[in-house]
Amino acid sequence: MRPAPGPAPLTVTLRWDGGDIQTVGRLGYVGRVARFEYDDAFLASDLEISPIHHRADIARRPFPPYDPAVFEGMHGVFHDSLPDGWGRLLMDRRARELGIDPAALTPLDRLAWVGDRGIGALCYAPDADVWNAVESALDLDSLAVETRGVLAGHASDVIAELGRLGGSPGGARPKVTVAIDRQDGAVYGTAPPGGEHRHYLVKFRGHADPEDAARIEQAYADMAQAAGVRVPETRLIAGNGGQHYFASRRFDRGGTGRLHAHTASGLLYADFRLPSLDYSTLIALTRSVTRDRRETSAMFAVAAFNVLAHNRDDHARQFTFLMARDGLWRLAPAYDLTYSGGPGGEHATSVLGRGKRITRKHLLELGRHADLSPAEAARIVDRVSTAVADWDRFARKWDVGAASRRKIAAALP
């Protein structure tokens, strides 16, 4: 299979539920720049898939991206559907298996590879059937071994399976999207055969991750919840050989339904590979998108937690907004919360221009940007501080190793 020169346009839909599929428009790619045209029926729906730079009521038809230089000539909202890091590596490896030069794949080709398996409700057709579509119970231990081999550059017999399970989520760490049966705990691919199930992202260790990376992230999830941060349901899944895997319930899925997901990176055309945002900008974005003071307060809580818990890998793709079928937006639960040194030892997202040495005074000043009173901001910061001060208890609860406990404790205020 080889991509044709100048890929054919894709039809973009929102798949809200099994029988509720809404056409959004058509997406083309000519001269290394995408063009998108909204469907007339979608324009009449009053829904907005990207309310900052691509409002449907003022869109030119067909229209280019707000900034073609940021996302390979792609619109931010559609670029959010594309993987980075691990997922892109899998796409490139699969392309070579199929005799395709990965450099020849346009973003539109890659969206066709995502098809209806991406994060959120956006789907792309016609999709390219390049992944193994067989659904069966999964062996996480075997997949973990395979991911380590892929990261090391070794050949793998399950690239197609890994691509189907982990070819669309963002992030550098290896991960798979799975469905866990609530009755017997069996882990399946994205569409398990019957039974009650919930959708999760399961992470595997990267080369630079400590042995107890999953336990650290689970401890951080508990600590964040105690801090008042909105987090998804999480769990540690035990493998057969004593290995554990961190699993986070997918906030873009609920039963058979989906929510539209859009990152701060895609909304603002902020390159997530660079320190390009400030938390004051994220708070303003939250206010603009959700129009809900509770959501701006939630974003402030995330900022306070990331600062005080030393989570400095807080780049623009680490913040997501969700839109339901009724068009209402809210801030997604916080994710990828763990200890991180950050780029150059600083936060990827600054606090009022500061990437490190951020004090309580700076956080309280940030609270003003979230329309919080001094007392409200202080209560949020105090709750986060209290939870972070209890790190050792959370770490011991999840059997985080002594070396990791000490290292992280030394970095916390």
Buried (B, 14 or more C-beta within 10 A) or exposed (E): EEBEEEBEBBBBBBBBEEEEBBBBBBBBBBEEBBBBBBBEEBBEBEBBBBBBBBEBEEBEEBBBBBBBEBBBBBBBBBBBBBBBBBBBBBBBBBBEBEEBEBEEBBBBBBBBBBBBBBBBBBBBBEBBEBBBEEBEEBEBBEBBBBBBBBBEEEEBEBBBBBBBBBBBBBBBBBBBBBBBBEEEEBBBBBEBEEEEBBBBBBBBBBEEBBEBBBBBBBBBBBBBBBBBBBBBBBBBBEBEEEBBBBBBBBBBBBEEBBBBBBBBBBBBBBBBEEBBBBBBBBBBBBBEBBEBEEBBBBBBBBBBBBBBBBBBBBBBBBBBBBBBBEEEBBBBBBBBBBBBEBBEEBBBBBBEEBBEEBEBEBBBBBBBBBBBEEEBBBBBBEBBBEBBBBBBEBBEEBEBBEEBBEEBEEEBE
